[in-house]
Amino acid sequence: MEDILAVYARPYNPNFPVVCMDESSVQLIGEVHNPIPAAPGHPVLMDDEYVRNGVANIFMEVEPLGGKRKVKITEHRTRIDWAHFIKEMLEERYPQAEKVVLVMDNLNTHSPASLYQAFPPEQARRLTERLEIHYTPKHGSWLDIAEIELSALKRQCLAGRIENIEKLRAEVSAWNTDRNNRQTKVDWQFTTSDARIKLKRLYPQL
């Protein structure tokens, strides 16, 4: 925990940007009957019956001090999908950074081994060398700022029914663009000193 809090306390450095990453699934839900549009005196009327159209995966990347985020929708959440997302992060969004300081949870796909599974060893090694990875502790995923950003995405963009992955990508892309245009940053205020006081039960008793 203190390792993550120390990372968040670092000053902004474009050569070593702190980037948080998380992922989540979303159910694709279609309508059995077309909703009745809103009219004076009543809101949109939707039938309780719906049809399941499968599940899509959301990759979320957010740079708290830079006010930037990138959301990518994939059909699967395999090691290969994660590896390609990280490659795009390093080569397309942070090509000038010496290293990306990456904060994420320790899901089994979130490891350099996934890069070696997706790419030739030489390429995987180059990508790995540009990462400084910090894992959130077990049961401590709340420390990942990307999880907070995912929560905002779901509240603001994914509250209604979305029936297919194409529409999901369009909705999320619009949200992503608007959020970046606003340069919405994250003001993280929970420090190591706070943790030692408020979460002292988690520390060993000497």
N, C-alpha and C positions, 0 to 999 in steps of 0.2 A: 504493500500500500504506500509506504513512504517513498519508494522508488518512483511511483507514478506521480505523487504529489511534488516531488523534487523536479520532475520533468516539466510539470505545469508551471512551476515557479521560474523557469528559465525565461530570460528576455527574448524578444523576437529576434530571430536570426535567419535571414533568407537563405543562407548557405546550409543551415541545419533546421529546416522547418519542422515543427511538431505537428504531426498529422495523426488523427484518431480514426480508427476504422472499425466498423461493425457490420453485421448482416442480419437480415430477418426475412421471414417468409410472409407472403400475403396470399390469401385465398381469392381466386378469381370467381366471381359470382354473377351469373346472368339472370335475366328476368324470364319468368314463365309467361307473364302477361305484361304488356306495355303499361308503364305508369300513366296515370291520368295527370296531364299538366296542371300546374297551379292556376287558379282563377280567383276572382274576387270572392272572398269569403271562405276559401279553403286552400291549404297548401298542396304540394304534389302528393298524390295518392298512390301508394305502392302496395302491391300484393305481398302478403307474407310469404307466399310460395316462391322459391327460387331454385336455380339449378347450379350445381358446382361444376366449374370448368377447369379444375386443376389448381395448381399452386405455382407461383413465381417467386423468385428470390430477389431480394434487394441488397445490394452492396452500398454502404454509406461511407464516404470519406469526408472528413471535415478538418480544416485547419483553424483551430480556435482563434489564434491571434491574427490570422490573415483574413478572416471573414469569408473564406471560400469553402465550398463543399462540392462534391461530385457524387451523384447517385447513378448507379447502373442497375438495370433490370436484366436478369438472366433467367433462362428456363430451368437451370439446375444450380446446385450449390456444391459442386465437386472441388477437388484440389485444383483441377485444371482451370475452372472458372475463377477461383481465387487468384491463381498465379497470373492469369492474363489481366486481371484487374490491377494487381500490383505492378506488373510490367507497364501498363498504361499510365499508372500513377508516376512512376519513375521517369519514363521516357517522354511522355506527352505533357504532363502537368508540372513536373519538377525536373526538367532536363538540366537546369543549371545548378541545382542543389548538390553540394558535396555529399551529403547524406540526408536521408529523410528519417526523422526520429518518429518511429511508428508505434503508436499505442493501440493495443487490441487485446481481446480475450484469448485464452489459450485453447480455443477449439482445435481439434486435431488437424484440420485442413490449414490452419493459420501457422505455417512453419516454412522455413527455407526448403524443406524436403519437397514441398509442393512445386517449388520453382524447378527443382531438378527433375521432377516427374513430367513437367510440361515442356521444358526447353533443354537444348543440348547443355552438357556440363559447363562449357566455357561461358555461355550466355547466362546460365543460372548463377554461376559464381560472380559474374559482373554485377548482376542485379542484387545478389545477397550482400555484396560488399558495400552497396550504397544504402543499406538499411541499418538502422540502429533500433532494434526491437525491444520494446518494454511490454511485458504481459501484465494485465490486471490480475490480482490474486483470485483464487477460487472463491466464489460467492461475492466477488467484489466488482462485478461488471458495471455497477453504478458509477465506478470511477472512470469509465470510458465515455468521454464527451460525445462520441459518435452515437452512443445509445440514447442520449438525450435528444440529439438531432433526429434520430429515427422516430422518437416519440412525437416530436413536433411535426414531422412529415405525415405520420399516420393521423394525427388530429386534424391537420390543416388540409390534407390532400386525399386521404384514403378512407374517409369516414363513410362514403357511400359505396354502392355496389359498382364494381368494375368487372366487365364480363370477359375481357380478353387482354392478352399481354401487349398488344399494339396500343390499345387505349391507355393501359397502365403506363407504358413508356411515355406517351404524349402528356398525360397528366403530371407525371413526376418530372418530366423535362421542363414543363412550364413552371412548376414550383421551384425547381432547382435554379432556373434562370432568374426568377424574381428574388429568391433568397440571396443569390450572389450579387445581383444588382443593388440590393440594399446593403451589401457588405456587412451582413449580420454577424457580429463577433460574439464570442463566449467569454464572459467575465467570471472566471473560476476563482472563488474566494476561499475555498476550504483548504487549509494549509496543514503542514505536518504538525505544527503546534496545536492546531485545533484537534487533529486526530488523536494526539497523545492525551488530550483532556477528555474529549467527548467519546472516544472509542477506546478508553484505557482498558476496558474489559477484554479487548482482543489481544492485548500484550501479555507476554509471559509474566507470571507472578514470581518475583524473586524473593 
